[in-house]
């Protein structure tokens, strides 16, 4: 499916939003891109880098005549943006987001948008600890997976267009139920981020310096350097699933602590063997 839109709008021009703009421009998908955001500095950087062509002062102005709208704002603000967009866009506009939490956002769209709705919840598994449009790349999404909302209230043509867009910029699309998405991501992304932050704090409080740091610490805590307000919103938006995952993590840590106190070396080795096998199953599936 060939995708060409006359005008697109990106709401939020940080790493993900600016990279989307660069990808759309490089592949000739959007002739013109309007950027909206809270930070004038980010908007100016996105404009200078060619991720957007124009800056709009507000969402209503930017989305009034656009064909394609990408919401790349923090997870906690997506639903309020959807409420604004719903009142301004044409019936033909296709809307999607890139937040890493889906259940609350997709439920909101299902409740407030008339079916068949032309909003599609998306979560590209791309990004890193660097943030802002200065680090944006047209290839950020290449060879990544984009998790796309599976729901029978979505307009089939809108779903087809959004899926084709992700394919066009190099991503592989996987359909998923929003609630299942949040449960899995709590275990594979959100709880690991909390764990990385905890380890960074423990090491800092211990008096560690660069001389004491090896690759294990660098790899494990790399994501702790990510944008704090972004992860604040992600954790709060997925608090139920995250609390469950943290509870399961606590049980495992308490089990290891018990093994250490009792000197149970055989069981400790079995714990590490089970963890290694679990990781292999995930990575090979």
N, C-alpha and C positions, 0 to 999 in steps of 0.2 A: 504494500500500500504506500503510494507516494503522498507525502504530507507537504502542503504548502499553505501557509496562512499569511494574510496581508499584514495583520497587526497582532502582536502578542504583548502580554503584560506580565512582568515578574514583580511580585510583591515580596520584598526582602531580597537584597542583593549582596548577601554574605557569600561564603564559599560556595554553597549549593546553588543559590539563585544566580550568582554571576557566572558560575560554570555552566548552568543551563543556558544562559544568554549566549555565551561564547559558542556552545555546542549548536544551538539553533542557528546562529549566524554562519558558522563555519560550514554547516551542511545545507545551507540555503533553505531551511525550513520556515523561517520567519523573515519577511521583508523588512519589518520595522518592529522594534521592541521598546516598550515604555517601561521605565523602572520606577517603583515606589518604595520608600523605606523611611525609617525613623532617623537614620544617620545621614546627614548631608555629605559628610566625608566619604562614607561608603558609596553613596550614589555618585559622587564626583569621580571616585576611583573606578567604579564600574563603567562610567561613561568614557573615561580616558582609555580604558582597556578595550573598549568596543563591545562590552557585554550588553549594553543598552544603547539606544539611539537618542532617547529623550528622557527627561526627568519630569514626573508629574507631581503636583503638590499634594494630592490626596487620592485615595482609592477610587472614589466615585468618578472623578475626572478621568482617571487612567483606564478604567474598565468599561466605560460607557459604550465604546464601539469596538472593543477588541474581540478577536475570534478565539484566542487561546489565553488562558490565565493560569499562571503557575504561582502557587502560594508557597513561598520558601521562608516564611516567617517562623519564629519560635513556636513550638507545639502549643504552648499555652494561649497563643493569640489567634490560632487558626479558626476556631469556631466564630469568634467575633468578626473576623474578616469575612468569613462565609456569609454572615448575616448582612454585611454591607454589600458584598458582591451580588447577593441574591436580588437586591432591590435595583441594581443599576445595569446589569448585563442584559444583552439580547438573549432571546430564547435559543439562539444557535450557538452561543459561546460554550466552549468546553473548558472545564475548570479541573485542576488537579493540585494536590499538595505533595510535599516531600518530607513530611514530619515522620519521625521514627516511632511515634505512638499512633495507633489507628482506631481503636474501638470507640473512644469518646468522640473523636472527630467524625467518623463515619456514621455513628448513631445520630449525631446532631444533623448531619446532612440528610439522612434518611427521614428524620422527623420533620425538618423544616423545608426541604426542597420537594417540589411536586414531582411525583413519579410519571414517566421515567426521568430520573434526574441526570444531569450532565456534569455532575461532580464525581470524580473518581479518586479515591484515596490511594496514595502511592508512598512507598518507602524505598528509595534507592539505597542499597548497601554500599555507600561510597562516602568518602570524606576522610577526616583525620584530625589530629590535634591542632593543626594550623587552621585559622579561620579568617574570614574577611575576603573581600574581592581581590585583594592584592595576591592571594594565593590561588585564585580561580584558574581553571584549565578547561579547554574545550574537550579534553579527553578524560575528565574526572570520572565520567560514568562508563567509559569504555571497559569492556570485560568485567562489568559488575553485574549483580543481580538486582532487579527492581521488583519488590513485592507489591502486587497490585490487588486492591480490594475486590473480593468476590461477593456479589450481592445481586439479587434479581430485580432490585429497584433501579439499577443503573441503566441508562439508555445504551443499547447495544452499539450504536454508532459511535457514541462518546468513548465507550470502553475500547472499541476497536482502534479509534484514533490515538488514544493515549498509549495503548500497548504498542502501536506502530511507531509512535514517537520515541519510546524508550528503545525499541529495536534500532531505529534510525541513528540514535546517538551511541549505540554500541552495547546496550544492556540486554541481559536475558530476563524475560518477564516470567514471574511465578505468581499465579493467582493464589490468594489465601483469604480465609475468613478473618476479619479484623480482630475478633476476640482471641482466636488461636495465635494470630500474629503477636499480640501483646504478651501472651503467656510465654511464647518461645523467646521473644526478644528480651524479656525480663531476665531470662536465664543466660542468654548468649551475648547480651550487650549491656543492659542497664545494671544488673548486679555486678558484672565484671568492672564496670566503671566505678561503682561504689567501692569495690574491693581495691582497685588501683589507688583511689584517693586515700583509703584507710592505710594502705601500705606506705604511701608517700608520707603521710603524717607520722606514722610510727617511726619510719627511718629518720625523718627530720628531727623528731623529738629525742631520738637515741644519740644524736650528736654526729651522725654519719656525714661525711663529706665526699667529694668526687673520688678521692683516693680509695674509698671503701665500696665503690659501686661497680658491679659487673654487668654483663649483658642481661642476666636474669632480671635484675631490678629495672634496667632500662626498658626491656621489652614489656614487663608486667605493668609498669607504671606510666608508660608513654601517654596513654589516654588521659591520665590525671592532669595533663597540661592543657586540656581542652577548655573551651569557653564556659565559665561557671554558670552564667545565667541560662545558657542553653540546656545544660544538664539538670539544673534546678527544675526547669519546666518539664523536661522529659520524665524525671523521677516523680514529680507530682502528678502528671497526667496519667502515669501508669502505676500509681502507688499500690493498688491492690495486688497486681501480679508481681510487682517488685518486692513487696513485703513478704509474699509467699516464698519467692526465690531466696531472699535474705534469710528467711527462717530455715529453709533447707540447708543453706550454707552454714548457718550457725550450728545445726545438728551435726554436720560433717566435721566442723572445727572442734566441737566438743568431743566427738568420737576420737579424733586424732589426739587431742589433749589427754583423754583418758588412757589411750594406748601408751603415750609417752610417760605418764605418771606411773603406770603399772609395768613399764619396761617390756611391753609386749612387742618384741621386734618382728616376730613372724606375721602378726596381724598388721603391723605398720607396713611391712613390705607388700602384703596383699592389698592394702589400701592404695598404694602407689601403682601396683599392677592393674588394679581395677580402673583407676583413673586413666592410665595410659591406654588401656583397651577401649575405654569409653571415648577418648579423644580420637582414636583410630577409626572407630565406628562412625563418628560424626564426619570426620574429614574424608572418609572413603565412600560415604553414602551419596 
